[in-house]
Amino acid sequence: MNNFREAVDDCGLRDVEFEGYMFTYDNGQADDDNRQSRIDRALCNEAWIDLFPRAKLTHLEREWSNHAPILLRMVRRNREEQPVNKIFRFEHMWVGADGCEEVVQEAWDSGGTDLVDLLARCAEDLQKWKGVSIGKVMRDLKKKRRRLEVLNAGGRSRRAVMERKAVVKEIAELLKQEELFWRQRSRAIWLKEGDRNTKFFHRKATQRKEKNHIAKLVDNEGRVWEGRDNISKVAREYFEDVFATGQPAGSSIA
């Protein structure tokens, strides 16, 4: 079993999130002799979860077998689930990037004393600027690695050696920016920067994104609603009721 766990870790596999009763195996015995465990599961890698970020594993009811059947639903993200307005976030990898400080300074010096207005102006100008994006980082990284491949296979002239050193330095900076991007989204701030934890940060960010996704809501009458518009309507009505009455319908305070 330890070898299996090591193999799962080495392959970068993870459990698909499941719903239903937590155990999939029951030995059929009674009282103190009863044993239950979660033996049956689905594993995937990051490339697969990127294709099917809403995938769900359902533990079905156990009947004749000691094992419960499991059903994997591979749901792709649809357009309706995309946020209408993307929330502005200051990217950590912008710190130290050429032009970032100047953009902030110009926005701050543009006039006005209201802090909220100044921050909004900074956010607007930074969104227009976007000097460094994760897409640009990955494209530049790919380009630099292709150049490094050529230099590694070429001659060892002084010029080639100097260029190789410069390219390696540029790759190291791009890797740092990539790590900062995923670290910021993973919220795993307890790990130090510079440890090359990019894959771990990406996995944590993916898990956070899944947890933050609301697939359905139940209203006060017990009806289940799905879809962005329906979920927004139920949430809006709930909080309108909260602010109007001080206590939502159907709620109780312990």
VENVENMO-V815212 format. One record per pair of residues at least 6 apart in sequence whose C-alpha atoms are under 6 Angstrom apart, sorted by sequence separation. I is the first residue (numbers start at 0). J is the second residue. If there is no record, write none. Layout:
i->I j->J
i->I j->J
This chain:
i->61 j->67
i->217 j->223
i->241 j->247
i->60 j->67
i->216 j->223
i->240 j->247
i->26 j->34
i->59 j->67
i->216 j->224
i->25 j->34
i->59 j->68
i->215 j->224
i->25 j->35
i->59 j->69
i->107 j->117
i->215 j->225
i->24 j->35
i->58 j->69
i->24 j->36
i->57 j->69
i->57 j->70
i->22 j->36
i->23 j->37
i->56 j->70
i->22 j->37
i->56 j->71
i->106 j->121
i->185 j->200
i->55 j->71
i->55 j->72
i->54 j->72
i->103 j->121
i->182 j->200
i->185 j->203
i->54 j->73
i->178 j->197
i->181 j->200
i->185 j->204
i->54 j->74
i->181 j->201
i->184 j->204
i->53 j->74
i->51 j->73
i->51 j->74
i->51 j->75
i->15 j->41
i->14 j->41
i->15 j->42
i->14 j->42
i->13 j->42
i->12 j->42
i->13 j->43
i->219 j->249
i->12 j->43
i->12 j->44
i->17 j->55
i->19 j->57
i->16 j->55
i->17 j->56
i->18 j->57
i->19 j->58
i->26 j->65
i->17 j->57
i->25 j->65
i->24 j->65
i->24 j->66
i->23 j->66
i->23 j->67
i->92 j->176
i->92 j->179
